[in-house]
Amino acid sequence: MLYPFELEVEATLRSDLHVAGVGRTVALIDRCIERDAQGRALIPATSFKGRTRAHYERLLRALGDDLNNCKPPNPATMCNDPANLCPVCQLFGSPMQQGRIEFTDLVPDTTPDTNTEPTTRIGVGINRKLNTVAEGRLFFYEAAPAQLNRFRGQIRGWATETEIALLLGALKLITHFGGQKARGLGRAEVKPTALHIRKNGAWAAVDPAQMLTHLQEVRR
């Protein structure tokens, strides 16, 4: 049975963060970070959803589901029949149909004295064939400071209790956001802080740890 739910999420940075901003330009900076209206770094809903979906798929495959041979993110290799969507596309959506859940941006939980100014770093492109520095590939990019620490957001929509449990499991598997992973950026730990499910017309708080027991039932 499908239930309306709201899941509050907290992401804690373990290193500086680089999530590329779309449409932003800064003098002498080749790769800017994504920012909110207050100029603070954020983790956009698309990135939050993408990381969660990737690990949700990983869990289902580990449980033996072939997902109808669905292979995102390329639309050409994803489910294209609305009547025969894999479990992931049913929940997260596909090019053919909107999903049952939505994600908000992860925004920083800051105080007035929190340092929100990004640092500027230098990157060097690598020639993969020669394993040497690529000529003309020096670039500058922004990185949000790890002092921003906690980011908060929400997942909400309609799902079964098993799907909610799988979502919680997928969140626990997230270890990073954004780019420049090889340079140590974007390391993070994600955890639920509150879960509410509506049953019989009433909202009730549910212990996320208790919901994870549904994964044990799925494994059986």
N, C-alpha and C positions, 0 to 999 in steps of 0.2 A: 504494500500500500504506500502511496505517495503522501508525504507530510510536508507542510510548509516549515522551513527552518531558517534560523539565523545563527551563523557561526562567527564569533569574534576571534581575530587572529593577531598574534604579536610576532614580529620578526626582529631578532636581535642581531646586529652586525658584529662580526668578529674581525673584520678588516675594512679598509676603505672600499667605497662602492662606485662603480661606473655603469650606469644605465644610460645609453645614448639618448639624447634629446632629439626629438623630431622638429625640424624647422628652426631651431635655435642657432644663432651664430654669435660668436664672440671673437673680437680681434685677436689674431695670432693663435687661436685655439682651433685645432682641426676637428676634435670630437668633444662636443659639449655634453653635459649630463642633463637628464630630465629634471625639471623643477616644477613646483606648484605655484599658485598665484602669489605666495609670499616669498618666492625665490628660494625655497628650501628644496633640497633633493628629495625625490620620491621614487617609489617603485611602482610603475604604472600597472593598471589592472591587467593589461595584455601580458606583461611579463609574469605577474603573479599567477594568472590563469595558466599560462603556458608551462611554467615549472610544475604546477600542481597536476596538470593533465598528464605530463610526461611520466610522473611517478605513479599516478593512478593507473595508467596503461601498464607500467612495469609490474604493479601489484597483480593486476588481472592476468597478465601473461604468466606470472609465477604461479598463479592458481590454476593454470591450464587452459585459460580462455584464449583462442586464437584471434579474437576480435574481428572475425569475418575477413581476415587478411587486410584490415584497415591500417594504412601507414601514413599518418600525418607527419609533417604539416603540409605536404604537397596536396592540394585539392584533388589532383588527378588520381591519386592513390588512396584517397579516403572513401568512406561510404558515400555512394551516390544514389542509393535507392531509399527514399524516405520510409518505405514500408519494411526495410530490412537493415536498420541501423545497428551497428555494434553497440555494446553497453556504454562505451565511452562517448560516442557521438550522441547517443540518446541523452546523456547527462550534460555534456559540455557543448554540444552542438556540432554541426558539420556544414559544409558549403550548401547542403540541400535543406537544412532545417535548423532552427534556433534551438539551443539547449534549454534545460530546465533550471540552470543555476547561473548566477552572475557574480562577478568579483568587483570589488572597489579597488581604488588605488591603495597602496600601503604608504601612509603618510607619517612623517617623523613625529614622535611624541617629545617635543622640545620644551625647554624653559627659556626665559628671556636671556639668560647668560650662556646658552648652548652655542658652541661654535658651529655655524652652518655654512661657512664659506668653504668652497671647494679648493683643493690644492691643484696645481698644474704639474703634470708629469710628462716625461719624455718617453716616447715609444720608438722602437726601431723595428722595421719590417725585416723578416728573415726569408732568404731564398731557400725554399724547402729542398730543392734538388742539390744545391751545393752546401747547404747548412752554413751559410755565411750571411752577413748583413747585406740586405738588398740595396742596391744603389738608388739614392733618391727617396728612400722610404722612411726618413725621419719624420715623426709627427708629434704633436702636442695634444694631450687630452686632459679633461677634468676628472677629478675623483672626489666624491663626497667623503668627509672625514668620518671615521668609525665612531667619533664622539657623538654623532647623531644617535647612535646606539639603537633605540627601539623605534620600530615602525608598526603602525596599527592599521588594520583593515577588516574587511568583512566579506564573507561568502553567504549568499542567501538564495533561496529558491524553493524548489520542490524535489524531494528525493525519498527513497526508501531508507529504512534504518540501516540496511546493509551498505547502501551507497554512501550514507553519511559516515559510517565507520571506515569505509575505504578512503574517503576524503581525508579523514583524520590520520589514517595511516600514511597517505601520500604526503601530507604536510610534514610528518616526522622525517621523511626521506629527503626533503629539500636541504641542500647544503650550501647553495650559493644563488645569487641573482646577478644579472647583468653580464658585461663583457670583461675582458682582460683577466680571465680566470687563471691563465698560466702565469700571470704576474702577481698572483696572490690576492686579487681583488674580489669583492663580492661574497666572501664567506659569511654565512648566516645560519642561524638556528631559528626554526619556526615552530610555534606551539599555539594551540587553541587556548583562549582565556575564558570563553563563555560559549555555551551552546543552549539555544532555546528551540523547542519543537512544539508545534501546535497539534494537539490531538483532541478530538471531541469538542472542538470550538474554543479550547483554552490553551494559552501558551504556558509552557512549563520549562524550568531550567533542568538540564540534563548534564550529568557528569561526563565529560568527554572520555575519560579513562574507562568508564563503564561501557560506553558505546563501542570502544575498541574490542570488547569481548565478542562482538558480532563477527569480527574477522576470524576468530577461532572457530566459530560455527561454520563459516564459509569454507574453511580449510578442511573440515570434516566431510 
